[in-house]
Amino acid sequence: MSDDKGLTVKKNEDFSQWYTQVVQKAELADIRYNVKGFVVFRPWAVLIMNKMFQLLEQELEKKGHQPALFPALIPESNFKKEAEHVEGFLPEVFWVTEAGGEGEKIDERLALRPTSETAMYQMFALWIRSWRDLPFKIYQRCQVWRYEGKATRPFIRSREFYWIETHNAFATLEEAEKQVQEDMETTDNVIHKEYAIPFLFFQRPEHDKFAGAVHTYAADTLMPDGKVLQLPSTHLLGQNFSKSFEIKFVDKNGESKYVWQTCYGPAVSRIIAAVISMHGDNKGLVLPPTIAPIQVIIIPIITSKENTEIVLAKCKEILESLEKAGVSPKVDADAERTPGWKFNYWELKGVPLRIEIGPRDIRSGQVVIVRRDNGAKQFVKENEVVNRVKEALEGIQKSLSEKAYNFLNDHLYDSQDYDEVKKILADKGGLVRINWCGLEECAEEMKNETNGGVIRGTLLGKNEEAKGNCIRCGNTSTQVVYISKQY
């Protein structure tokens, strides 16, 4: 490993620079693509994201969603059918206006998909005819493009990102509301339990809901610098789009009715930013075993030409036993690199476990196992390797989840003093529980006066009754909400 391969800043001293270095040096993304706001995702990041996508897709399909793929180009006429939606997304759209080598003008402008409601729902109107067609639940894994005006950062914010979006239609409002609850369960089962990312689920304020939705709900997590990063959001669309796109069904009584709809959007290419940030340390990435492309890296310790064949054979033997047990191992047999270089490289990549095997270990009938999350080293008998590896992987998953949860919990505050809120957001970051009058104008003033503090919404799953006055304007409070700075 070259001298500049490792990180040169500490996470707790300069998080921004630390993040940039991890993305670059762990070979996750390259920002040097020559279109502003677009980055290249490198193989290691894509392999991690593929694991993340797979876990989400399995959960969605288990809950009755089926995969589909829709065109990325959306006719302007489709896009403008729902008034709130077009107003909300119009500033962010990339438009295709020409085609062919001669730059032939296209009759109708085509929007490069910022989200897929207006691409999908004209087809829903063709497919859904009867109550027998409901519930209708599909998802697609795809890219979306948004002309993001703010400064872009790899994974956190860019003009092209990768996600899964689900779109659902139901016969009743109650079924649609149950789907919102199911989306929250999916978020917990995958984002929390599999990616080890804790979050709080909020109902967004009315002024901050998805364009065209009745209500918006979103999971927020907390980054190490105290700013919030939004994870999946789910939207109760009501009948706003079904009426615009004429999505009707004939019920059991022969009556024609509009469907009720929801949509849900886990942006995997953004969620990976939380994985990098929350679990990483001063050596680089630390990956939860569930999403690590390589769970165990096996490093041969070769001391002479004479023992090369014996050591490599033992490494292969251990690798095969782990593969049979459902673990994802790899042997790094690169003869041009020293064991020390390999240790540092795979630590930077975040591989959860390292196994070291040398001639002395073979003679002793053991291997050395090292955990990435805490550096703990243990000597393990060969016949116990599989069980010990599985135990260690489970331990790492649990430890990362608990550590991240404790960080989030330690940065939740409660305040009735506006000056204190300003100080918390300026000095510590985190989420502050406050009383709020519910007026958008008051929220905007708070955002300006706190240098970026945004009302995240009311916490779901906990009945927090508003008492007293709004923390800023002094009017009667209507909601207990949380405020934070955000990415």
N, C-alpha and C positions, 0 to 999 in steps of 0.2 A: 504494500500500500504506500502510495506517495505521501509526502509529509503534509500536503494540503487536503488529503482525503477526509480526515476527521473534522469534527466540528470545532470551531475556534471561539464560539461564544456559549455562555451558559443560558439555559432556558429561563431561569428565574431572574436573570440580569438584563436580558434583551430578547424578549420573546419573539418580536418581529424578525430580527436578524436570525435568530435560532431557527424559526420556521422556514425562512428562505433557504438557509443552508441545508436543512434536512431534505427539503424538496429537491434541491440541486444535487447534493452529495449522495443521497440514498437513491438517486436516479429514478425519481418519481415523475418529474415533468420538466420540460424545457420551454422557457418563455421566449426563445429567440426566433420563433416563427414570425414571418414578416407580414402579418396582418394584426393590427392593434387589437388587444383584448382576447386573442386566441392563443392557446398553448398546445403543445404536443404532450400527450400522456405517454409516458415511457412504459416498457413492458412490465416492470415490477408493480407499478401502480395499477395497470390494467389487470394483472393477475389477481391482485388484492380485490379490486372492484368486481371482478368476475365471481369471486367467492361471495362477496356482499350481495350481488345481484341474485346469485343462485339461492341463497337463504331466503331472500325476499320473495322470489318467484315460487319457491316451495310452499311458503306460508300462504301466499295468495291463492295458489291452486288448491291447497288444502281447504281453503275457505270458499271455493266455488268459482274463482275467477278463471277465465280462459284467455290464453295469449292471442294477440292479434297484431297486425302491423298496418298502419295507415300512411298515406302519402305525406311527405314533408311540406308540400306546397298546398296552400289553402287559397282558393279564389277570394278576392276582396269582397265579393257579394256575400259569400258565406260568413266571412269574418264580421261583417257589419249587421248581421241579423239580430244580435242581442246588444242593445244600446249601451248598457253599463260595461259590458265586456270589451267592446271596441274602444270605448272611451278610456278604459283602464290600460289596455295594452297597446293602443295605437302609437304612443311615443317610443315603444321598445321594438317595433317590428322592422325586420329587414325585408325589403320588397324586391322581387324579381320582375323586371320590366322588359328585358330583351332576351333573345335566344338565337342560337346559330352563329356561324362564323361571320355573317354580315350584320349582326346586331339587329335582327328583325324584331320590331316592336310586337309585344304580346297584347292581344285584344283587351285582356283584363289583368290588372296587376295581381301577382301571386305573393302571398305572405309566406315567408319562410317560418315554419311552425314555431310560435312562441309558447304554445300549449295547444292541446288537440281538441278542445270542445267543438270548435266550429268545423273541424275536419271530420270528426266522428259522428256528430249528431244528425247530419243529413242522412247518414247511412242507418242510424238507429230508426229514423222515421220510415225507412224502407223495410227494415227487418222486424220491427215490433208491430204486431197486428192484434194479438189476442192476449188475454190474461195468461194463456198457456206459455207465452214467450217470456214471462216475467217470473222471478227476477232475472234481469239481464246484466251479467257482470263480466267485463273484459279488462285486460291490461295490456300495455305494450312497453317494451324496453326500447328507448329511443334517445335521440339527441333533440334538444330544443335550442333555439337561438333568440337572444334578446339583446337589443342594442343598449347595453348597460352603460350609463353615462358616468358612473362613479369609477374610481380607480379600481383596476382589476388585480386580483392575486390568484395564483394557481389554486384550484379547487374551491377556495373560499368564495370568489366572485369572478365570473368570466362571462364572455358573450356567447359562449357555447357550453352547454353542460349536458350531462348524461343522467337519465333518471328512469324510473318506472312511473307510469301514470295509470291509475285505474279509473274506469268510468262505468257507472252503474245506473240502472233504471228499475223502478219499483212501482207497484200498484198503489201503495199508500205512503203517506208521510211517515207513519210509524216505522215502516220497514226501512225507509231512507235514514231515519234517525238511528235505528239499530245499526245500520251500516257505518255510520260515523263512530259509534262505540266500537264496532269491530275493527275499524281502522286504527283506533287507539290501542286496541289489543295487539294488532299486528306490529305496531310501532314498539310496544313493550316487548313482545316476543322476539323480535329481530334486532332492533336498534339497541335495546337495553341488554337483553340476555345473550345475544350472539356477538354484537359489536362491542359490548361492555361500555356503552355510552349512556349515562343517566340523563334525564330530561324532566321538565315540567310541561304539562299540557295545558294550554290556555285557549279560552275563547277570545278571539281578537275583538278589539273595539269595532263598532260599526264603521268608523271612518277608515279602518285599516283592513277591511275584509277583501277577499278575492273578488275581482271585478265580475259581477254577474251572480254572486252567491247571496244566499239569504244569511248564512252565518259561516264564518271561517274559524277553524280550530287548528292549532299548530303546536308542535313539540319544540321547545327551546332548550338548548344546553348551554353550558358556560365554558368559555375558552380560558386558558391560563392567564390571560391579561385582563380578565374580568368582564369581557364583552360577550354578549349573547350571540350564538349562531343558531339560526332556525334550521331545524331538521324537517321531517315530513310535515305537511299540512294536509288537512282534509276539509272538504267544503260541502255544506248542505246547499245544493243548488235550487231546491224546491222545484217549481215548475217554470222558472224563468226561461230556461233554454228549451224545454219541451214545447212551450207555447210559441217560441220564436221559430222552432224548426218543425212544428207540427208532429211531435212524437206522441202518438195516441195509441190506445189499445181498447178493445171491446171487452168489458168485464163479463162476469158470469151472468149478469142480468141483461146482457145485450146492449148496455150503455157505452157510448164512446167517451173515454176520459184521457186526460193528459197524464203522462207518467211523472213520477217524482224521482229526482236525480241527485247523485253525489259523485264527487271525484276525489282522488287522493294522490299525492305526489311525493314519494321519497326520492330526493335528488342525491343519488349515490356519489356522484362526483363532488358534491359538497360535504356529504357526511364523512367522506374519507378525510377531509380536513380536520374534523373533530377527532377521528381516530389518531391521526398524526399528532395533533396538538395535546390531547389529553393524556395519552399513554406514553409518548416519547420522553426521552431523558437526554442527558448531556452526551450520550454516546450515539444517539440517533433514534430511529424508530423502535418501538416496542409493540409488536403485533399480538392481539388476542389470538390464541391458537385456532379459533373457529374460522378466522378469515386469513390466516397465514398461508401463502402458497406453498411454503416449505415450513413444516412444523419442527423438524429436527434436522440440523446440519451435522453431519458426521465428518470429523476432521482426523485424517490419518497422521500420526506422529511418527515420521520415518527418520530414523537416525543413521541408517547406512543402506547401501545398495542391497546388501545381503538380506535385510529384513523387509524390504519393500513389498515383495510378493505376499509374504505372510500377513503383514499389516493390512494391505488392501483386500485380501481375501476375507479377513475377519470383519472389516468394514462392510463388505458386501453381504456377509452373512447376517450381520446385525440389521442392515438396511432391509433385507428380505423379510426378516422376522417382524419388523415394524410395519412394513407394507401389508403383510398378511393380517396384521391386527387392526388395519384401517387407519394407520398413521401415515402422514406424508413426509418421508425423509429424503435426504439427498446426501451423497458422498462428494465432498470437494477433494478430488484427487489431482488437482492441478500441481504438477511437479515444479512449476516455475515460481510458486508462491510459498512463503514460509508459513508455518502454523500460526505464528503471531499475526501476520498480515491477514490470514483467513479469519482469525478470531475477531479482529477489528472490523473487517468487511461485513461479516454476517451479523455482527452486533449492530452496525449502522443500518443494515437492512431490516432489523427487528425480528429475526427468526427466534421463536420462543425458547428453543432448547438447543444446546450444543452437546455433542458426544465426542469425547477425545479417546482415541485408541492408539496405543503405542506398544512396542515390544514388551515393556515391563508389565503393562496391563494384561496383555495376552498371557504372559507367564503366570500372572496372578489370577487369571480367570475373571477379570473384571473390566469395567469401563469407567470413565469419568463423565458425569452428567453435570452441566452447568446451566442454571436458569438465567434467561435474559433479563427478566424483570427485576431481580434482586441480586444477581451474581452468585447465588448460593451454589456450592459445589458439593457433590457427593460421589462416593465410590460405590459402584453397584455391581453385584455379581452378574455374570452373563445370563444366567437362567432367570434373573429377576428384571432384566432390562425392560421388557415390554410393559410389565405392570408398573414399574417405577416411572417410566416415561408417561404412561397414561395418567398416573397420579399427579405428576409434575405439571402436565398440560392442564389438567382440571384445576390445580392449585393456582396456576398463572392466570387462568380465565377469571377465577373468583377474586383473586387479589387485585387485578386491574379494575374489575367492576367496583369493588369496595373502595378502592383508592379514589376513583373518579367520583363515585357517589359522595364520599366524604368531602371532597373538594367543593362540589356543588352545594351540599348542605351547609358547609362552613361559610359560604358566601351568600346566604339568604339573610336579609335584614328586615327589620320592622321599624318604621319611623313615623312619627306624627309631626316632625319638625322639618320644614322645607330646607332650611340651611344645612341641616344634618344630611338630608338626601343629597344635596349638591356635593357635600364633602365626601360622602361615601362613594358616589359615582366618580368623583375626581381622583380620589386617593386609592380606593380599593377595587372599585368595580363591583360587579355582582348584581343581584336582583333585590330591589327594595320594595317591601309591601307597604302600600299607602292608601289613603282614602282619596277618591277622585269624584268630581261632580259629573263626569260623563260627557262634558262638552269638548268637541274637537278643538275649538279655539284655545281652551285652557291647556290641552295636551300639546298643542303647537308651541305655546309660550313656554311650557316646561321644557320642551325639547331645546328651545333656544337658550333658555336660562341655565340649563344643566349641561350645555355643550354636547348635546346629542342623546340625552335620556329619552327613551321611547316607551310609551305605555304598551306593555306586552299583552295585557288583557286580564280577564278573571280566571283564576285557577280552577280547573275542572276536577271533580272528584272530592272537593272540599267546600262546604257551605260557609263562606266567609261573608258575614252580614256587615253591610256598611253602617257605621255609626259615626256621628259627629260631622265635621265639616271637611270640605276638600282641602288637601294639604297646601294647595297653592292659592286659590282664589277666595277661600273661606266660605263659599256657598255650601249648601247642604250636599253631602256626599251621597252618591247613588250606587257606587261600586267600590269594592276593595280590589285593587289591581296591583300589578307589579311593574316597576319601571327599571330600565337598564339601558346601557349603551349597547349598540349592536353592530355587527358586520353587515 
